């Protein structure tokens, strides 16, 4: 295969995955017109239409889907082999892309990365902070972070944190003159601070549990926010009850600015796990990252 043919195939793969000539051109560092010419040249050489173009989107044809099924694993294999060449260097090197939630990034990833990256300046890490469940294979991430171990069978999961706990808190000022909630049903009588998901836009239903009995409660109140730090701030200011990770409010609990409620309804649950495809051949840099993050009792 000639070098320009490989470049044309990479251009097709980029357009198909981006579903846009504009986004693909930006990613490849070329113009949209040049990229369109490349795809037309490839289609003419193969004698089939690979992409269906409309005014709003670009999608692979049946022939395009077949070609994608061959290209993805082949180029992934080439990429893995190129990355493994870094092991021949004196120090591990390469870029590692990880998708994670904001809480996991601050509480688990950054403390480990801060130490690792100082020791290995040739390792680069890209963190994509996103609360949605990203498909790490399709989006070409090296790994993702998720709560618990319920992962697809072709994924490897490595525990990277202790068990976690979400708790209900409120300020003494808010609770003054109000009856304390004794059960999840009592939350309906209180102002509660809602969390809106960044992905999908829905409101989080508080998930409480006692003696194996699970209860999901839709709460209501003056304030809704998609940022946990602001929810904690609103709770400290007396605007209602909040349901947050325990470590987010540990200092406020110690100082008395917040008090914990419904303790028996807030059990711990399995913590964060790093997950990645089982077929992946880890580079030296990736193996170092996994070891740095691995939770040790």
N, C-alpha and C positions, 0 to 999 in steps of 0.2 A: 504494500500500500504506500502510495506517495504521501509526502508530508502534508501537502495541501488537502488531500482527501481526509486525513485525520482531523485537520482543522475544521473542515466543512461538517464533519460528523459531530464534533464538539459544539459547533455553532447550532446545529439542529437540536441537540440535546438541551442546550441552554434555553433556546426559544420554547421548546416543548414544556420544560419544567417551569419557566417563568410565565408561560401562557400570554406572552406579550413581546412584540419585537422591541418596543421602547425599553422595557426593563432589561431584556436580554442584551440589547446593545450597550446599555449603561454598564452592565456587569462585565461585558467583554471588552469595554473600552473602544468601541467602534461606533460608526454612525448607523442609524436605522436603515438608510437606503443601501449601504454597503452590506449589511446583514441580510436584507431582503434579496439582494443579488446573489449572495452566497447560497441561500436556501434554494433559490430558483435554479442555480447551477447544479446543486446536488440532486434536485428532483429530475432535472433534465438528464443527468448522467445515469440515474437509476431507472428512469422511465416510468416513475410512479409519483403521484401526489402524496406528500408526507404530512402536510399541514392544511387544515381547513381554516381559512381566514374570514373573519367578519369584521364589521366596523368596531365591535366591542371586545372581541376575544380571538384567541388563536388556540386551536385544539388539534391533536394528532389524528390523522385518518387511521383506518385499519392497518394500512401498510406502515404508517408512522409508529403505531403502537407496537407492531412486531419488531421494528428496528430498535425502539426504545428498550424493549425487553432484552435485546442482545447487547446494546451499548452500555446500559447502566452497570451491570456486573463487570463487564470488560474494563471500563474506565475506572471503576472503583478498585479493581485489582491492580491496575497500573498505578493509581494514586497511592495505594497501600505499599506497593513495592518501592515507589519513589520515597515515601516517608521512611521506610525501613532503612534506606541508604544512610539516613542521619545517624544510625547506630554505629556506622563506621567512623564517625567523627569522634574526637576526644571527649566531647560532652554531648549529651542528648539534645536534640533540637527539633523544631517543627511547631506547627500551629494546631492547637486542640480547641474544637468548638463544642461548647456545652450549653444546653438549654435548661433553665432552672427557674424556680419561683424566686420572688424577691426575698422572702424570709430565709430560704435555704442558702441563697447567695450570701446574705449577711451573716447568718448564724453558723454556717458550716463551711461553705466553699472559700470565702475570703480568708479566714484565719489560716487555712491550710495553704492556699495559694500564695499568701504573703510570704510565708517561709520558703516555699518551693521555688518561686520565681527569683528570689534573691540569690539562691544557691545555683540556679540554672538560667542564666541570662539569655540563652539561645532558645528557650522554650517560650512560646507565645500562647496565650489563652484568650479566647473570645467567649464572653458570657452573654447569652441572650436571655434576658429576664422576661418571662412570659408565664402567666398563670394557666394557660391552656395546655392540654395534653398534646404536645407536638410530636409528629411522626419523625423521629430522628433519622430514619433511613431516607425518606423522601426529601426532607429538608437538609440532608447532608450534614447532620451534626455527628460528632464523634461519640457523644454520650448525652444522657439526660438525667435529671434528678426528679424523683417521685417519692411520695409517701408509700410506705408498705412494700410488700414484695409481690403484689398481684401484677405480674408483667407477662407479656407474650412469651410463648415457649421458646422462641429463638433468641431471647435476650438473657444476658447474664446480669444478675443484680448483686451489688456489693453494698453492705450496710455502711453508712457513713455518719450516722448520728445515733445517740441513745433514744429511748422511747420519748415521745413528746406528749404534751397535754394542752388542751384548750380549756380555759376557765372563764367563768362569768364574774365580772368585776363592776364596781360602782364606787363613786366617791362618797365619803361620809356626809357631805353637804347634800347630795341628791337623796340619800337614804333618810335624812332627818325628817321625822314625822310621817314616814311611809312604812307600811308593813313589809318585812323582809320576805322575798319569795321563798317558799318551801318546796315547791314542785315546779316542773317546767310549765304547767298550766297557769301558774301565778304570773308568768311573764306578760300575759295579756293585760295585766293591771298596771304595767310599768312602761315608762318611756325606754325604748331600746334603740341602740344605734346600729343601723343596718349596714352590711357590707354588700356592695354591688360588684359582681365579677367583671373584670376587664374584658374577658372573652365571653361573648353571648349577651352580656348586659343584664343577666338575671340576678335576683337577690339571693343571698346565702341563707338557707334555712338552718337554724341552730340545731346541731346534732348532739343530743344528750343521751346518756345511758346510765342505767343503774341495775345491778343484778341481772345482766343479760337483756334487759328490756330497753329497747331503743326508741327514742322519741325525737321527731323532727318538728321544730316549732318555727312558724312564720311570725316574726316580731314586727312591731311598728314603733315609730317615734318621729321626732322632728328632723333628725339628721340621718342622711344616707351618704356613704362615701366609698370610693374604691381604693382607698389607701389606709392601711392598718395604723400607721403612725398618727394620722389625723383622727382616726376613731379613738385611739388611746387618749389623745389630747382632749377630745370632746368629753370623754368619760371623766377625766381628771377635772375638767371644768364644770362637772355636775349636770351634763345634759342627758344622762341616762345610763342604763346598763350596757356593757360591751362584752362580747364573746371573742377572746383573742388567745393567741399562744401565750403560755405562762411566762416564757422568757421575755416577751415584749413588755411586761408590766412588773417584773420582779423588783426593780428598784422602787417603783411606786407603791408596791405592797409593803416593802420594808420600811418606807418612810411614813406610811399611813395615809398617803394621798388617795389610795384606792384600797378597798377591802374585797375579799373573795366571797362569793355566794354560791349556793347549790353545789358545794364541794363534792358531795356523794354522787352527783350526777355527771361528774367530769373525770372519767377514768383516763389513764394514759393509753396510747396507741403506738404501733410500730413507727419508728422514725424514718428518716430519709434514706433512700438507696440511690446509688449511682447505677445506671443501667446502660448497656451497650450490646450490639449484635454479637451473638456467640460465634459467628463465622469470621469476625474481625480478627486479624493478626495484629496484636498490640505493638505499637512502636515503643522504643525505649522511653520516649517522653511520656506517652500515655500510661505506660506501666508505672512510672514514677508518680504520676498524678493519682492513679488508683491507690497506690500504696500510701501516699500522703493523706488521702481522704479516708481510708479504711478505718472504721470505728473499732477501737480496742477497749474492752471492758476494763 
